């Protein structure tokens, strides 16, 4: 049965405080995730140790993915209010550490700790939606959070660039402090305080295994080398090891039924494929436009607005559709739209269509991702027991985080490989990423265009695979899977 709910209800007396606090909290997490890239050149100039510069971003991403896992069981055992307070304080403290870091090594260490805090922030926000909002309100709550992320995706690089040019790169991290204090003031006493389950000891061994698994596959998909095969094999071995550990551990960090259960695995599969394909398709779009199509630096930098705009718009459309259709139907529609958009991007880049057509196709991909993932989150939480809302939500967010990370890594892997084959120097790509003034000749531009097209082909395969996963979810509809206690 489909229940009607108006988006304006999120700001009604029942939900207003929780909605505002979660919006600010999501703004902190998304700004932190999206703003730092603009500050990297200034950081390198000031602190040196440029070889460590990529870890300013990578350390935060990996740590955030791991923190999401740990915070889920904590919320179930301690309550969302306590988790909210701890994560906000941790986000403030680690942002301050990054803002005053005197060396590159300490900045990377600070970003690692900040990633743990921000991952916990995202996990707390996601779980709180399942605990605070009724089932009919959740699609709109997720749509609102997606919009916050989308707005920050457009605004964060601009704000960061302005701060770097006026106050210096440290101000990029310092801005988290007043925003985080606002989130703390609004939501300090507004989250649910009761624990949903008995407190359990943290599964440190399982967390360590999954951390090693995440790191091994990230490195394996980031480089074309003989050790990539070895690292993939290591990742598979670690996955098997964790499954054996989960069977013997009374309270594993991720319970396998939350991943492989009939009610959950198709949702995870669609989300992982969608976010990996969508991320991989958009992450190198500015590079392609700048180096291969001759666009200005400013135009290329803001090209990612179009996939983000598609994602945010689709989140609201998905919420509206779920007032009339089952979430499974919306997910199937979104997967078909994404597959068509991904194929259109490949064709548009392959035949060198006009840039507006390329951007329009990229927006279609973003639209498909937004529709499938928003409906998937709502469906997942409707199937989760309240006592396990934290664990289920965190497991799903961990899988989504892997999708974001590995989608970008695989797209880069294909792009670098093609450029290496055509020019003999894949480092050209890395230099272009770091130097906005570099001018390339025709052969390099052609190699980059070909590399980007083949990376899009790889991403299109992932996008097309969302369709059979969505069909499996659609065909497995069973009202009894919905948990209401």
Residue pairs with C-beta under 8 A, 6 or more apart in sequence:
2 322
2 323
2 324
2 325
2 326
3 135
3 136
3 323
4 136
4 323
5 134
5 136
5 137
5 139
5 140
5 323
6 140
7 140
7 143
7 144
7 316
7 319
9 15
9 137
9 140
10 16
10 19
10 137
10 140
10 141
10 144
11 19
15 132
15 133
15 137
15 141
17 186
17 187
17 190
18 128
18 132
18 133
18 187
18 190
18 191
19 141
19 144
20 186
20 187
21 84
21 183
21 186
21 187
21 190
21 191
22 125
22 128
22 129
22 132
22 141
22 145
22 187
23 144
23 145
23 148
24 179
24 182
24 183
24 186
24 187
25 84
25 88
25 121
25 124
25 125
25 183
25 187
26 122
26 125
26 145
26 148
26 149
27 148
27 152
27 179
27 183
28 91
28 118
28 121
28 176
28 179
28 180
28 183
29 91
29 118
29 121
29 122
29 125
30 148
30 149
30 152
30 153
30 156
31 152
31 156
31 159
31 175
31 176
31 179
32 60
32 91
32 95
32 114
32 118
32 176
33 60
33 64
33 118
34 152
34 153
34 156
34 157
35 156
35 157
35 159
35 160
35 172
36 56
36 57
36 60
36 111
36 160
36 172
37 57
37 157
37 160
38 156
38 157
38 160
38 161
38 164
38 172
39 160
39 163
39 164
39 169
39 172
40 53
40 56
40 57
40 434
41 434
42 164
42 168
42 169
43 53
43 56
43 104
43 107
43 169
44 50
44 53
46 168
46 169
47 101
47 103
47 104
47 107
48 104
49 103
49 104
49 105
52 104
52 105
52 108
53 104
55 108
55 111
56 104
56 107
56 108
56 111
57 111
58 218
59 108
59 111
59 112
59 115
60 111
60 112
60 114
60 115
60 118
61 115
61 401
61 404
61 405
62 115
62 211
62 214
62 215
62 218
62 405
63 111
63 112
63 113
63 114
63 115
63 116
63 119
64 115
64 116
64 118
64 119
64 122
64 401
65 119
65 214
65 398
65 401
65 402
65 405
66 116
66 119
66 207
66 210
66 211
66 214
67 115
67 116
67 117
67 118
67 119
67 120
67 123
68 119
68 120
68 122
68 123
68 394
68 397
68 398
68 401
69 123
69 207
69 210
69 253
69 254
69 394
69 395
69 398
70 120
70 202
70 207
70 253
70 394
71 83
71 87
71 119
71 120
71 123
71 124
71 127
71 390
71 394
72 123
72 127
72 390
72 391
72 392
72 393
72 394
72 395
73 200
73 202
73 203
73 251
73 253
73 390
73 391
73 394
74 83
74 202
74 390
75 83
75 123
75 124
75 127
75 196
75 389
75 390
75 394
76 195
76 196
76 197
76 387
76 388
76 389
76 390
76 391
77 195
77 196
77 197
77 198
77 199
77 200
78 195
78 199
79 191
79 192
79 193
79 194
79 195
79 196
80 124
80 127
80 128
80 131
80 132
80 191
80 192
80 193
80 390
81 189
81 190
81 191
81 192
81 193
82 193
83 120
83 124
83 127
83 191
84 124
84 128
84 187
84 188
84 191
85 184
85 188
86 120
87 117
87 120
87 121
87 124
88 121
88 180
88 183
88 184
88 187
89 184
90 113
90 116
90 117
90 120
91 114
91 117
91 118
91 121
91 176
91 180
92 176
92 177
92 180
92 181
92 184
93 117
94 110
94 113
94 114
94 116
94 117
95 114
95 173
95 174
95 176
95 177
95 180
96 173
96 174
96 177
97 106
97 110
97 113
97 114
98 107
98 110
98 111
98 114
98 173
99 170
99 171
99 173
99 174
99 177
100 170
101 107
101 109
101 110
119 401
122 397
123 390
123 393
123 394
123 397
125 145
126 377
126 393
126 394
126 396
126 397
127 389
127 390
127 393
127 394
128 191
128 192
129 138
129 141
129 142
129 145
129 377
129 381
130 138
130 381
130 384
130 389
130 393
131 191
131 192
131 196
131 386
131 389
132 191
132 192
133 141
135 378
135 381
135 382
135 484
136 323
138 377
138 378
138 381
138 382
139 318
139 319
139 322
139 327
139 374
139 375
139 378
140 319
142 315
142 319
142 374
142 377
142 378
143 315
143 316
143 318
143 319
143 374
146 311
146 312
146 315
146 370
146 374
147 312
147 315
147 316
149 312
150 308
150 309
150 311
150 312
151 312
153 304
153 305
153 308
154 302
154 305
154 308
154 309
157 301
159 175
160 172
163 169
163 171
163 172
163 175
164 171
164 172
196 386
196 387
196 388
196 389
196 390
197 387
197 388
200 251
201 251
202 253
203 249
203 251
203 252
203 253
205 245
205 249
206 242
206 245
206 246
206 249
206 252
206 253
206 254
207 253
209 238
209 241
209 242
209 245
210 238
210 242
210 253
210 254
210 398
212 238
213 235
213 238
213 239
213 242
214 402
214 405
216 231
216 232
216 234
216 235
216 238
217 231
217 232
217 235
217 402
217 406
218 405
218 406
218 409
219 228
219 231
220 227
220 228
220 229
220 231
220 232
220 235
221 228
221 406
221 409
221 410
221 413
222 409
222 412
222 413
223 413
224 413
224 416
224 417
224 420
242 254
243 256
245 252
246 252
246 254
246 255
246 256
247 256
254 391
254 394
254 395
254 398
255 388
255 391
255 395
257 264
258 264
258 388
258 391
258 392
258 395
259 265
259 268
259 395
259 399
262 476
262 481
263 383
263 478
263 481
264 380
264 383
264 392
264 395
264 396
266 469
266 470
266 472
266 473
266 476
267 331
267 376
267 379
267 380
267 396
267 473
268 395
268 396
268 399
269 469
269 472
270 331
270 335
270 372
270 373
270 376
270 466
270 469
270 470
270 473
271 372
271 373
271 376
271 377
271 396
271 399
271 400
271 403
272 399
272 400
272 402
272 403
273 403
273 462
273 463
273 465
273 466
273 469
274 334
274 335
274 338
274 368
274 369
274 372
274 373
274 403
274 463
274 466
275 369
275 373
275 400
275 403
275 404
275 407
276 403
276 404
276 406
276 407
276 410
276 459
276 462
277 338
277 342
277 365
277 369
277 407
277 459
277 460
277 461
277 462
277 463
277 466
278 307
278 311
278 338
278 365
278 366
278 368
278 369
278 407
278 459
278 463
279 403
279 404
279 407
279 408
279 411
280 407
280 408
280 410
280 411
280 455
280 458
280 459
280 462
281 307
281 342
281 345
281 362
281 365
281 411
281 455
281 456
281 459
281 460
281 463
282 304
282 307
282 362
282 365
282 366
283 407
283 408
283 411
283 412
284 411
284 412
284 415
284 452
284 455
285 300
285 303
285 304
285 307
285 362
285 452
286 300
286 301
286 303
286 304
287 300
287 429
287 432
287 433
287 448
287 452
288 349
288 448
288 449
288 452
289 295
289 299
289 300
289 303
289 355
289 358
290 296
290 297
290 300
290 432
290 436
291 432
291 438
291 440
291 444
291 445
291 448
292 445
292 446
292 448
292 449
292 452
293 352
293 355
293 449
295 303
295 355
297 436
303 359
303 362
306 359
306 360
306 362
306 363
306 366
307 362
307 363
307 365
307 366
307 369
308 366
309 363
309 366
310 362
310 363
310 364
310 365
310 366
310 367
310 368
310 369
310 370
311 366
311 367
311 369
311 370
312 370
313 367
313 370
314 334
314 366
314 367
314 368
314 369
314 370
314 371
314 374
315 370
315 371
315 374
317 370
317 371
318 330
318 334
318 370
318 371
318 374
318 375
319 374
321 329
321 330
321 333
321 371
321 375
322 330
322 375
322 378
326 477
327 375
327 376
327 378
327 379
327 382
328 375
328 379
328 470
328 473
328 474
328 477
329 474
330 371
330 372
330 375
331 371
331 372
331 375
331 376
331 379
331 470
331 473
331 474
332 467
332 470
332 471
332 473
332 474
333 371
334 367
334 368
334 369
334 370
334 371
334 372
334 375
334 470
335 368
335 372
335 466
335 467
335 469
335 470
336 368
336 467
336 470
337 364
337 367
337 368
337 371
338 364
338 365
338 367
338 368
338 369
338 371
338 372
338 463
338 466
339 368
339 460
339 463
339 464
339 466
339 467
340 364
340 368
341 361
341 362
341 363
341 364
341 365
341 366
341 367
341 368
341 463
342 365
342 368
342 456
342 459
342 460
342 463
342 464
343 460
343 463
343 464
344 361
344 364
345 358
345 361
345 362
345 364
345 365
345 456
345 460
346 453
346 456
346 457
346 460
347 353
347 361
348 357
348 358
348 361
349 358
349 449
349 452
349 453
349 456
350 453
352 449
365 463
368 463
368 466
372 466
372 470
373 400
377 396
380 392
380 393
380 396
381 389
381 392
381 393
382 482
382 483
383 481
383 482
383 483
384 392
384 393
384 483
385 392
385 483
385 485
386 483
386 485
407 459
407 462
410 455
410 458
410 459
411 455
411 458
411 459
412 455
414 451
414 454
414 455
414 457
414 458
415 429
415 448
415 451
415 452
415 454
415 455
416 426
416 429
416 451
417 426
417 451
418 447
418 450
418 451
418 454
418 455
419 425
419 426
419 428
419 429
419 444
419 447
419 448
419 451
420 426
422 443
422 446
422 447
422 450
422 451
423 443
423 444
423 447
428 440
428 444
428 447
429 448
429 451
431 438
432 438
432 440
432 448
440 448
